[in-house]
Amino acid sequence: MGKPAPDFTLPVLTGGPVASTASLALHSLRGKPVVLNFWASWCAPCRAEMPLLVRLSHAYSSRGVVFVGVNAEDEVADARQFMAQYHVDFPVVHSSDEHVVTAYGLLGLPTTVIVDPEGVIRDKEAGGFIGPEGERALVKTLDALLRAGRR
């Protein structure tokens, strides 16, 4: 926390306004709050939280928040099937090796990292945002981030 988010450039699988580009660089989102959600298709908590992430990505996009899925430790075909099943329409990139997972110090999936508009990590949550409590926790984090950005 409080350190710059490790930059990456990864191939885009699908979703959002960057779907037509071949890759997405994290630094290209500087100036916007970013929710990085690391997930895999085989991960049960990832499946449980994805509908909430899709819904909140719609709710917060008008406030400038960008959701980016980072598919890790997964096969591309399985990831695409997962995204279709859960109607994931925010940008999703694919990490084919452990470099990004290691750079973010992930201990498991899912993990969500909140990056402020200056590119600094403000929060990191291992485990899924599941159920009403998970939703309240993520909404509280996002609202606090947006309030801090207005100061």
Contacts in CASP RR format, 6 or more apart in sequence:
PFRMAT RR
TARGET T0000
AUTHOR 0000-0000-0000
METHOD contacts of the structure
MODEL  1
MGKPAPDFTLPVLTGGPVASTASLALHSLRGKPVVLNFWASWCAPCRAEM
PLLVRLSHAYSSRGVVFVGVNAEDEVADARQFMAQYHVDFPVVHSSDEHV
VTAYGLLGLPTTVIVDPEGVIRDKEAGGFIGPEGERALVKTLDALLRAGR
R
1 121 0 8 1.000
1 122 0 8 1.000
1 123 0 8 1.000
1 124 0 8 1.000
2 120 0 8 1.000
2 121 0 8 1.000
2 122 0 8 1.000
3 120 0 8 1.000
3 121 0 8 1.000
4 119 0 8 1.000
4 120 0 8 1.000
4 121 0 8 1.000
5 26 0 8 1.000
5 34 0 8 1.000
5 36 0 8 1.000
5 104 0 8 1.000
5 113 0 8 1.000
5 115 0 8 1.000
5 119 0 8 1.000
5 120 0 8 1.000
5 121 0 8 1.000
6 26 0 8 1.000
6 100 0 8 1.000
6 103 0 8 1.000
6 104 0 8 1.000
7 25 0 8 1.000
7 26 0 8 1.000
7 27 0 8 1.000
8 25 0 8 1.000
8 26 0 8 1.000
8 93 0 8 1.000
8 95 0 8 1.000
8 99 0 8 1.000
8 100 0 8 1.000
8 103 0 8 1.000
9 23 0 8 1.000
9 24 0 8 1.000
9 25 0 8 1.000
9 26 0 8 1.000
10 23 0 8 1.000
10 24 0 8 1.000
10 70 0 8 1.000
10 93 0 8 1.000
10 94 0 8 1.000
10 95 0 8 1.000
10 100 0 8 1.000
11 22 0 8 1.000
11 23 0 8 1.000
11 93 0 8 1.000
11 94 0 8 1.000
12 18 0 8 1.000
12 19 0 8 1.000
12 21 0 8 1.000
12 22 0 8 1.000
12 23 0 8 1.000
12 24 0 8 1.000
12 91 0 8 1.000
12 92 0 8 1.000
12 93 0 8 1.000
13 71 0 8 1.000
13 76 0 8 1.000
13 79 0 8 1.000
13 80 0 8 1.000
13 83 0 8 1.000
13 92 0 8 1.000
13 93 0 8 1.000
13 94 0 8 1.000
14 80 0 8 1.000
14 83 0 8 1.000
14 88 0 8 1.000
14 91 0 8 1.000
14 92 0 8 1.000
15 83 0 8 1.000
15 88 0 8 1.000
15 89 0 8 1.000
15 90 0 8 1.000
15 91 0 8 1.000
15 92 0 8 1.000
16 89 0 8 1.000
16 90 0 8 1.000
16 91 0 8 1.000
17 91 0 8 1.000
18 24 0 8 1.000
18 91 0 8 1.000
19 91 0 8 1.000
23 93 0 8 1.000
24 68 0 8 1.000
24 91 0 8 1.000
24 93 0 8 1.000
26 34 0 8 1.000
26 36 0 8 1.000
26 68 0 8 1.000
26 115 0 8 1.000
29 66 0 8 1.000
29 68 0 8 1.000
29 115 0 8 1.000
30 117 0 8 1.000
30 118 0 8 1.000
30 119 0 8 1.000
31 117 0 8 1.000
31 118 0 8 1.000
31 119 0 8 1.000
32 64 0 8 1.000
32 65 0 8 1.000
32 66 0 8 1.000
32 117 0 8 1.000
33 64 0 8 1.000
33 65 0 8 1.000
33 66 0 8 1.000
33 114 0 8 1.000
33 115 0 8 1.000
33 116 0 8 1.000
33 117 0 8 1.000
33 142 0 8 1.000
33 145 0 8 1.000
33 146 0 8 1.000
33 149 0 8 1.000
34 65 0 8 1.000
34 66 0 8 1.000
34 67 0 8 1.000
34 68 0 8 1.000
34 114 0 8 1.000
34 115 0 8 1.000
34 119 0 8 1.000
35 53 0 8 1.000
35 57 0 8 1.000
35 60 0 8 1.000
35 65 0 8 1.000
35 66 0 8 1.000
35 67 0 8 1.000
35 68 0 8 1.000
35 112 0 8 1.000
35 113 0 8 1.000
35 114 0 8 1.000
35 115 0 8 1.000
35 142 0 8 1.000
36 68 0 8 1.000
36 69 0 8 1.000
36 70 0 8 1.000
36 104 0 8 1.000
36 112 0 8 1.000
36 113 0 8 1.000
36 114 0 8 1.000
36 115 0 8 1.000
37 49 0 8 1.000
37 53 0 8 1.000
37 67 0 8 1.000
37 68 0 8 1.000
37 69 0 8 1.000
37 70 0 8 1.000
37 110 0 8 1.000
37 111 0 8 1.000
37 112 0 8 1.000
38 69 0 8 1.000
38 70 0 8 1.000
38 72 0 8 1.000
38 101 0 8 1.000
38 104 0 8 1.000
38 106 0 8 1.000
38 108 0 8 1.000
38 109 0 8 1.000
38 110 0 8 1.000
38 111 0 8 1.000
38 112 0 8 1.000
38 113 0 8 1.000
39 46 0 8 1.000
39 50 0 8 1.000
39 69 0 8 1.000
39 70 0 8 1.000
39 71 0 8 1.000
39 72 0 8 1.000
39 109 0 8 1.000
39 110 0 8 1.000
40 46 0 8 1.000
40 71 0 8 1.000
40 72 0 8 1.000
40 73 0 8 1.000
40 74 0 8 1.000
40 79 0 8 1.000
40 109 0 8 1.000
41 47 0 8 1.000
41 71 0 8 1.000
41 74 0 8 1.000
41 75 0 8 1.000
41 78 0 8 1.000
41 79 0 8 1.000
41 81 0 8 1.000
41 82 0 8 1.000
42 74 0 8 1.000
42 78 0 8 1.000
43 109 0 8 1.000
43 110 0 8 1.000
45 109 0 8 1.000
45 110 0 8 1.000
45 127 0 8 1.000
45 128 0 8 1.000
45 130 0 8 1.000
46 109 0 8 1.000
46 110 0 8 1.000
46 128 0 8 1.000
47 82 0 8 1.000
47 86 0 8 1.000
48 128 0 8 1.000
48 130 0 8 1.000
48 131 0 8 1.000
49 110 0 8 1.000
49 127 0 8 1.000
49 128 0 8 1.000
49 129 0 8 1.000
49 130 0 8 1.000
49 134 0 8 1.000
50 82 0 8 1.000
50 86 0 8 1.000
50 88 0 8 1.000
51 86 0 8 1.000
52 129 0 8 1.000
52 130 0 8 1.000
52 131 0 8 1.000
52 134 0 8 1.000
52 135 0 8 1.000
52 138 0 8 1.000
53 67 0 8 1.000
53 88 0 8 1.000
53 90 0 8 1.000
53 129 0 8 1.000
54 86 0 8 1.000
54 87 0 8 1.000
54 88 0 8 1.000
54 89 0 8 1.000
54 90 0 8 1.000
56 67 0 8 1.000
56 135 0 8 1.000
56 138 0 8 1.000
56 139 0 8 1.000
56 142 0 8 1.000
57 65 0 8 1.000
57 67 0 8 1.000
57 89 0 8 1.000
57 90 0 8 1.000
60 67 0 8 1.000
60 142 0 8 1.000
61 67 0 8 1.000
63 146 0 8 1.000
65 142 0 8 1.000
65 145 0 8 1.000
65 146 0 8 1.000
66 90 0 8 1.000
66 91 0 8 1.000
67 90 0 8 1.000
67 91 0 8 1.000
68 90 0 8 1.000
68 91 0 8 1.000
68 92 0 8 1.000
68 93 0 8 1.000
69 88 0 8 1.000
69 90 0 8 1.000
69 91 0 8 1.000
69 92 0 8 1.000
69 93 0 8 1.000
70 92 0 8 1.000
70 93 0 8 1.000
70 95 0 8 1.000
70 100 0 8 1.000
71 79 0 8 1.000
71 92 0 8 1.000
71 93 0 8 1.000
71 94 0 8 1.000
71 95 0 8 1.000
72 95 0 8 1.000
72 100 0 8 1.000
72 101 0 8 1.000
72 106 0 8 1.000
72 109 0 8 1.000
73 101 0 8 1.000
73 109 0 8 1.000
74 94 0 8 1.000
76 94 0 8 1.000
79 92 0 8 1.000
79 94 0 8 1.000
82 88 0 8 1.000
83 92 0 8 1.000
95 101 0 8 1.000
104 111 0 8 1.000
104 113 0 8 1.000
104 124 0 8 1.000
106 126 0 8 1.000
107 126 0 8 1.000
108 126 0 8 1.000
108 127 0 8 1.000
109 127 0 8 1.000
110 126 0 8 1.000
110 127 0 8 1.000
110 128 0 8 1.000
111 124 0 8 1.000
111 125 0 8 1.000
111 126 0 8 1.000
111 127 0 8 1.000
112 123 0 8 1.000
112 124 0 8 1.000
112 125 0 8 1.000
112 127 0 8 1.000
112 128 0 8 1.000
112 129 0 8 1.000
112 138 0 8 1.000
113 121 0 8 1.000
113 123 0 8 1.000
113 124 0 8 1.000
114 121 0 8 1.000
114 122 0 8 1.000
114 123 0 8 1.000
114 124 0 8 1.000
114 141 0 8 1.000
114 142 0 8 1.000
114 145 0 8 1.000
115 121 0 8 1.000
115 122 0 8 1.000
116 122 0 8 1.000
116 145 0 8 1.000
116 148 0 8 1.000
116 149 0 8 1.000
117 149 0 8 1.000
122 145 0 8 1.000
122 148 0 8 1.000
123 141 0 8 1.000
123 145 0 8 1.000
125 137 0 8 1.000
125 138 0 8 1.000
125 141 0 8 1.000
128 134 0 8 1.000
129 135 0 8 1.000
129 137 0 8 1.000
129 138 0 8 1.000
END
